[in-house]
Structure formats: structure tokens, C-alpha cells
Amino acid sequence: MRIPLPRPVAVLVLTAALCAGAQAGQPRAQDTSVRLVFAGDVMLDDGPGRTIAAGGDPLAAFDAVLRDADYTIGNLECPIATTGQPMDSKIFNFRADPRVLPVLQGRFDALAVSNNHAGDYGRGAFVETMQRVKAAGIAVFGGGENLQAAHAPLWIERKGLRIAVLGYNEFKPRAFEAGATWPGVAWSDDREVVADIRAARQAGADVVIPFMHWGWEREPHTSARQQQLARRLIDAGADAVVGGHPHVTQGADTYKGRPIIWSLGNFVFDGFDLPPARIGWVLRMTVDRRGVRAWDTVEAQMDDAGTPAPRWDRYTPCGWRGETTVMRCQAPPPPER
């Protein structure tokens, strides 16, 4: 079902193209904006893992989108390791073979491990994952060797801008949380997240974006908890809030002129019969010293093996500075190179 567009289609398509001009790599004189891409859950075990083992590439269709940015970020929804044992208390445990790493290289600059599957095979496999991902030239955030490292921002420095991205999980098991002397993920404790945002500002961040793993699975509507927390994070100084975890998209809003993308849904993931769980969004966001200048989303349609393909015919949420209403735009594809 298509949601009625709040403005004439032609106007929105034109505006989307203008807003995404930076996204499409079109040069601008003295343009100090930075183009970011956020992808949802990247799970490379099971179907995607079998595709890679057979010589396939589940990210091939999105290669141009992932590379057409100054910095690309995703949520790594599985350990990449050879060690550890699955948790008896969990229904679903994931672990990808290290052979999946070349599929991520050159496409992702950083991966969040702040989620409810990062610790599926124990702390040893969690640490091995971070080591392997970093060795592949990809930064890791939202988790670390201890509590302090887990809460450290991902610092992005491009075109004179300093951008801090902070990753947090608030979906069980909390046993995955990092401690003073043991590895794990950054847990979404309100006071700590607010303190981290303020600390990033004090450390010189021009832009601060929390990347949240929150909400209820398969639930298309946001919870009161998500709404309250998102507003609190923006009140604390966040320029945008980006979410994931529910395995479905949840729409977008603005608060004080700043965007909240509630859930990007899945990106590379199989095993879902629910049709909405086979649809995710890739978020393209342009930021400058004033915060978010423009953003749009590209629909990802996953097949039975969890392989996504872009749907350029879809109208998905978008917005730009000065517009307090979330629009729906037909996102333009990146230019051919």
C-alpha cells in the first residue's frame, strides 16, 4: 500500500533529487557537507552465509549505494568468528564464517556491534569478531574490550567536520553488556547515553548521531519508550537518531527539526516469512556544521536467501532542513561510475 503523498509527486521527486544531489556525488563549490549511509541488520550466517560460501555476493545489488558516500555504517547482527559455543538460553544464535569479510570490505567503513546477537557465541567470539573486523580495515563501535571502550564514539573526520556516532543496544540479553573489566556491548542506559552525547559535544563533535538497537521485533509501530528516549537524546544534543532491531521499518519523524528514523529494518537477513520483514531501508544522510541538511531512504527488498535488491520505484521517507514534516520521495539511484 502506498501512503498518499503530502505534496505533488513531481515536486517531491525534484526535491528528492536536489536533496540527494550530494548523495549522488555531484560536486559543489566549497561544499563541506559529508554524505553518510546507514544500513540496518547485516546477518551473514544461514542464507547469506551459504550464498557467500557458494561464491555469491549478497551485497552486489547495493554495491553502488554503499560506495557512494563519504562514510558507510551498518549494524553487524552476528559474530564473525570460529570460536565459542551458542547460548543455550537463546532461540536463535548466529555466527558467520570469517570468509564473509571480503563482502564487507570496501562497502562498510564501520559496523556497530551494539545488538542482541553480538554475544551469541560468548565473549571470546565477540572479541574475535572485533579483531577480525578491524583487521579487515573496518571500524567497530557500540562495543569494546570494556565498558569505557564500548561507550567510545565512532569518530568520523571528513572535510573538516567531526562526526560522532554512538551505538547502543537495549534488547535482551543484558548479559552481553560490557563491564569495567570485561568485553561486551554498550547498553542503552538513559543517563549514560545522555552523558555520552554531551561528552562528544565537549570533545569537539560538530554532529552527533546515536545509532539505537531498540523496539519490539516485528512491530511496525514505535513504542512509548522509543519516543521518549529519542526526544531525550535530541534534547541532550543529538542531531538525528537512527534506529534498528525490530526487523521491520517503523517510519520516521522529526523533533525540534531533527530527524528520527525509528527502524531501518533488515538489510541482509533471511528466515522471515512476514512480508514486512523482507523490506528494509538504507538511509542516506547529508550533514554539515548545522546538523542534518537532507536525508532519504532506499527500499531494500530481500529474497528467500536474504539477499537485498534496491527498489527505485518506491516512495520512502525523506526530509531536509527547514521541513518539519517527513515527506515521501522516490530516491534517485547513484550515478554510474
Buried (B, 14 or more C-beta within 10 A) or exposed (E): EEEEBEEEEEEBBEBBBEBBBBBBBEEEEEEEBBBBBBBBBBBBBBBBBBBBEEEBEBBEBBBBBBBBBBBBBBBBBBBBBEBBEBBEEBEEBBBBBBEBBEBBEBBBBBBBBBBBBBBBBBBBBBBBBBEBBEEBEBBBBBBBBBBEBBBBBBBBEBEEBBBBBBBBBBBEEEEBBBEEEEBBBBBBBEEBBBEBBEBBBEEEBBBBBBBBBBBBEEBBEBBEEBBEBBBBBBEBBBBBBBBBBBBBBBBBBBBEBBBBBBBBBBBBBBBBEEEBBBBBBBBBBBBBEEBBBBBBBBBBBBEEBBBBEBBEEBBBBBBBBEBEEBBBBBBBEBEEE
